[in-house]
Amino acid sequence: MKTNISATLSGILADTRTEIARDKARQSASETKARMRDAIPVISFQSRYPPVTALIAELKEKSPSARP
């Protein structure tokens, strides 16, 4: 890992690695694939709305800079 990244980014990377490990322990890859097969199909934004429609959006649980 690079050593010249910010403390905030280092924290985000560590948290993400922890979340990934927790998720892998909770559900196997074969279980995840089975759930994906049974999931409702995704409808693309592009096919749902006319070509002149545009959208700019950001969804996030919280700002990474608001870390304690």
C-alpha positions as CSV (number, residue, x, y, z in Angstrom):
1,M,0.0,0.0,0.0
2,K,1.2,3.5,-0.7
3,T,2.4,5.4,2.3
4,N,1.6,8.9,1.0
5,I,-2.2,8.7,1.2
6,S,-4.1,10.7,3.7
7,A,-5.2,9.4,7.1
8,T,-8.8,9.8,6.0
9,L,-8.3,7.6,2.9
10,S,-6.3,5.1,5.0
11,G,-9.3,4.8,7.4
12,I,-11.8,4.4,4.6
13,L,-9.7,1.6,3.1
14,A,-9.3,-0.2,6.4
15,D,-13.1,0.1,7.1
16,T,-13.8,-1.2,3.6
17,R,-11.5,-4.2,4.0
18,T,-13.2,-5.0,7.3
19,E,-16.7,-4.8,5.8
20,I,-15.7,-7.0,2.9
21,A,-14.2,-9.6,5.2
22,R,-17.4,-9.5,7.4
23,D,-19.7,-9.9,4.3
24,K,-17.6,-12.8,3.0
25,A,-17.9,-14.6,6.4
26,R,-21.7,-13.9,6.5
27,Q,-22.6,-15.3,3.1
28,S,-20.7,-17.6,0.6
29,A,-20.2,-16.7,-3.0
30,S,-22.6,-19.5,-4.1
31,E,-25.3,-18.1,-1.8
32,T,-24.8,-14.6,-3.2
33,K,-25.0,-15.9,-6.8
34,A,-28.2,-17.8,-6.0
35,R,-29.7,-14.7,-4.6
36,M,-28.7,-12.7,-7.7
37,R,-30.4,-15.3,-9.9
38,D,-33.6,-14.9,-7.9
39,A,-33.5,-11.1,-7.7
40,I,-35.8,-8.7,-9.6
41,P,-34.3,-7.7,-12.9
42,V,-32.7,-4.3,-13.0
43,I,-34.1,-1.8,-15.5
44,S,-31.6,0.6,-16.9
45,F,-32.1,4.3,-16.6
46,Q,-31.3,4.8,-20.2
47,S,-34.0,2.3,-21.4
48,R,-36.6,3.7,-19.0
49,Y,-36.4,7.4,-19.8
50,P,-36.2,9.4,-23.1
51,P,-32.7,10.2,-24.4
52,V,-33.1,13.9,-23.5
53,T,-33.4,13.1,-19.8
54,A,-30.3,13.7,-17.7
55,L,-29.5,12.9,-14.1
56,I,-26.6,13.8,-11.9
57,A,-26.8,12.2,-8.4
58,E,-24.7,11.1,-5.5
59,L,-25.9,8.6,-2.9
60,K,-23.9,8.1,0.2
61,E,-24.5,7.1,3.7
62,K,-22.2,9.8,5.1
63,S,-19.4,12.0,4.1
64,P,-15.9,10.4,4.5
65,S,-14.6,13.7,5.8
66,A,-17.1,13.6,8.6
67,R,-15.3,10.6,10.2
68,P,-14.8,10.8,14.0
